[in-house]
Amino acid sequence: MTVNSSSRHLRVAIIGGGPGGLATAIALSKIPNVSVNIYEQATVLREVGAGISIGSNSWNVLELLGVADTLTSGHPTWVILNMNGRSGEELDRREKPRNLEQRAPVRTQRTKLQSALLAHVKPGVIHLSKRLTRMVDKGKEGVELRFEDGSVVTADLVVGADGIRSVVRDTAWPNYEIKFTGTTIWRALLPWDNVKHLDPRFGITGWWHTPTTHVYFSPVGEGLWEIASRAWQDPATHSANKKSWGVPVDNAHVESHFTEYLPAIREALARVPPGGWREFAAFAGPELSQLTAWDNKVVLVGDSSHALSGAFGSGAGFAMEDGWILAQALAYWKNDTGKALPLFDTIRLPYYSRMYAHLSSEADKRAAKLKGLGNPTFDERVRNKIITDGGKDMSWIYKNDIGAIQYNGSKEAHSSPVRCIR
Ligand SMILES: Cc1cc2nc3c(=O)[nH]c(=O)nc-3n(C[C@H](O)[C@H](O)[C@H](O)COP(=O)(O)OP(=O)(O)OC[C@H]3O[C@@H](n4cnc5c(N)ncnc54)[C@H](O)[C@@H]3O)c2cc1C
């Protein structure tokens, strides 16, 4: 990118140091006349959770950020299985075409992605123990940010990368509301050696299902193995205590949701060391009609902008793509936020809209199929969870190449011959 000395100087405050905040800081540090600071509430930057999938879309943006070569650990996920958790029947086996010119899709530890991104954030950019509590629109002077420790800063542009429970979003979009979806997730990492003799299929990334629960197993590299298990309960009766995010829970509580599973699966769950489980309650919220607010002084990236509760298993990739596109939009419009933020909206809003539409149509399809079965058996309900008829083409997500986005200045077109954003 050519250095553009005529661009306006911009003070950017990024709230949150997750994948979205870190990627945004890296991307912004590559464009001229921007000073970037990340304000993160944690006292130490530490990822909770277990593993994360890095597919083509995430690799593409990591390449653009210059981070891909730093992320070296992970288990290749060329094959993915879906199984009936009670009978062990294989319901679906997907083999991804191996392309030696591309990086292998991997399941890696979340901490590995975080440290790879952190290695590319310039020193002095991250400020820890900075929990944003208040945000005030100061008109032409910018946005005033107030933190729990009493400190105050002013920025020309605030990037809300503060996750699904975003204070930035809740301040600038005061009517927005997220709700418990009914799904609770328990995640743990344990040594592969502790479980590898239980079933040969445990070495392959895969989901084991009952009608309302699943257990996901995958190696994540470096001798570690991940369990991410989910159970759905009616949110109308189970929402009262659901605030948890990364909270330790005891083994008996987790195991009580998976008593119908094959003995080897139950044994694997029992081998999680005490204190090893973390609980996450999944929340979701409706689609936003704009990702920018306060006269183009506030923008949302990552989970704060699309509260889809981990649907598609690629939210870190989306968050990093947002950060990269935001930086390209600013560079293109020489840091004029009045033009760059609408451009960001033009590119990212339809993408998220398509995700919401996809989830809604899939839910309708499953419900219709189930209705057609009359009084379905356990196995039929399990089979109905898996799309074995090929499903829809999902390359728009998993093969998305954000660097190939093209823009011709119109509201809708993203694929003109003019390649302005790169
Ligand atoms: C069960 C599950 C499995 C998933 N699997 C995958 C996967 O395989 N691949 C994938 O790509 N994605 C996956 N995701 C999604 C992914 O984890 C998220 O989409 C991603 O972490 C979003 O990044 P983010 O930076 O937007 O937000 P977050 O990662 O939530 O980061 C937000 C940051 O903001 C900080 N913060 C919050 N409030 C404040 C405040 N007031 N002041 C200052 N700092 C604040 C937080 O401490 C945190 O560090 C999964 C999600 C779930 C729930």
The ligand as a Tripos MOL2 file, in Angstrom:
@<TRIPOS>MOLECULE
LIG
   53    58     1     0     0
SMALL
NO_CHARGES

@<TRIPOS>ATOM
      1 C1        -18.3280  -22.6510   21.8210 C.3       1 LIG1
      2 C2        -17.7350  -21.7470   20.8120 C.ar      1 LIG1
      3 C3        -16.9030  -22.2820   19.8280 C.ar      1 LIG1
      4 C4        -16.3100  -21.4560   18.8910 C.ar      1 LIG1
      5 N1        -15.4880  -22.0040   17.9510 N.ar      1 LIG1
      6 C5        -14.8970  -21.2010   17.0450 C.ar      1 LIG1
      7 C6        -14.0010  -21.7190   16.0580 C.ar      1 LIG1
      8 O1        -13.7360  -22.9080   16.0060 O.2       1 LIG1
      9 N2        -13.4300  -20.8590   15.1610 N.ar      1 LIG1
     10 C7        -13.6880  -19.5020   15.2100 C.ar      1 LIG1
     11 O2        -13.1520  -18.7460   14.3730 O.2       1 LIG1
     12 N3        -14.5430  -18.9920   16.1350 N.ar      1 LIG1
     13 C8        -15.1290  -19.7960   17.0500 C.ar      1 LIG1
     14 N4        -15.9810  -19.2740   17.9770 N.ar      1 LIG1
     15 C9        -16.2880  -17.8570   17.9600 C.3       1 LIG1
     16 C10       -15.1500  -17.0200   18.5070 C.3       1 LIG1
     17 O3        -14.7260  -17.4590   19.7580 O.3       1 LIG1
     18 C11       -15.6300  -15.5950   18.6360 C.3       1 LIG1
     19 O4        -16.4060  -15.2700   17.5190 O.3       1 LIG1
     20 C12       -14.4370  -14.6620   18.7390 C.3       1 LIG1
     21 O5        -13.7420  -14.8780   19.9300 O.3       1 LIG1
     22 C13       -14.9130  -13.2230   18.6570 C.3       1 LIG1
     23 O6        -13.8330  -12.3690   18.7990 O.3       1 LIG1
     24 P1        -14.0580  -10.9070   19.3380 P.3       1 LIG1
     25 O7        -12.7040  -10.2960   19.3610 O.co2     1 LIG1
     26 O8        -15.1420  -10.2630   18.5800 O.co2     1 LIG1
     27 O9        -14.6360  -11.0590   20.8290 O.3       1 LIG1
     28 P2        -14.0490  -11.7950   22.1030 P.3       1 LIG1
     29 O10       -13.1520  -12.9050   21.7420 O.co2     1 LIG1
     30 O11       -15.2250  -12.0960   22.9650 O.co2     1 LIG1
     31 O12       -13.1570  -10.6880   22.8080 O.3       1 LIG1
     32 C14       -13.7440   -9.5760   23.4470 C.3       1 LIG1
     33 C15       -12.6920   -8.9520   24.3620 C.3       1 LIG1
     34 O13       -13.2340   -7.7330   24.8850 O.3       1 LIG1
     35 C16       -12.9510   -7.6420   26.2730 C.3       1 LIG1
     36 N5        -13.9860   -6.7880   26.8710 N.ar      1 LIG1
     37 C17       -15.2960   -7.0770   27.0040 C.ar      1 LIG1
     38 N6        -15.9520   -6.0580   27.5940 N.ar      1 LIG1
     39 C18       -15.0180   -5.1030   27.8200 C.ar      1 LIG1
     40 C19       -15.0710   -3.7990   28.4060 C.ar      1 LIG1
     41 N7        -16.2180   -3.2910   28.8890 N.pl3     1 LIG1
     42 N8        -13.9320   -3.0650   28.4990 N.ar      1 LIG1
     43 C20       -12.7450   -3.5780   28.0170 C.ar      1 LIG1
     44 N9        -12.6300   -4.8190   27.4650 N.ar      1 LIG1
     45 C21       -13.7600   -5.5690   27.3580 C.ar      1 LIG1
     46 C22       -13.0030   -9.0970   26.7360 C.3       1 LIG1
     47 O14       -12.2970   -9.2740   27.9620 O.3       1 LIG1
     48 C23       -12.3430   -9.8200   25.5680 C.3       1 LIG1
     49 O15       -10.9440   -9.8950   25.7030 O.3       1 LIG1
     50 C24       -16.5730  -20.0790   18.9250 C.ar      1 LIG1
     51 C25       -17.4130  -19.5330   19.9180 C.ar      1 LIG1
     52 C26       -17.9960  -20.3740   20.8510 C.ar      1 LIG1
     53 C27       -18.8950  -19.7840   21.8990 C.3       1 LIG1
@<TRIPOS>BOND
     1     1     2 1
     2     2     3 ar
     3     2    52 ar
     4     3     4 ar
     5     4     5 ar
     6     4    50 ar
     7     5     6 ar
     8     6     7 ar
     9     6    13 1
    10     7     8 2
    11     7     9 ar
    12     9    10 ar
    13    10    11 2
    14    10    12 ar
    15    12    13 ar
    16    13    14 ar
    17    14    15 1
    18    14    50 ar
    19    15    16 1
    20    16    17 1
    21    16    18 1
    22    18    19 1
    23    18    20 1
    24    20    21 1
    25    20    22 1
    26    22    23 1
    27    23    24 1
    28    24    25 2
    29    24    26 1
    30    24    27 1
    31    27    28 1
    32    28    29 2
    33    28    30 1
    34    28    31 1
    35    31    32 1
    36    32    33 1
    37    33    34 1
    38    33    48 1
    39    34    35 1
    40    35    36 1
    41    35    46 1
    42    36    37 ar
    43    36    45 ar
    44    37    38 ar
    45    38    39 ar
    46    39    40 ar
    47    39    45 ar
    48    40    41 1
    49    40    42 ar
    50    42    43 ar
    51    43    44 ar
    52    44    45 ar
    53    46    47 1
    54    46    48 1
    55    48    49 1
    56    50    51 ar
    57    51    52 ar
    58    52    53 1
@<TRIPOS>SUBSTRUCTURE
     1 LIG1         1 GROUP 0 **** ****
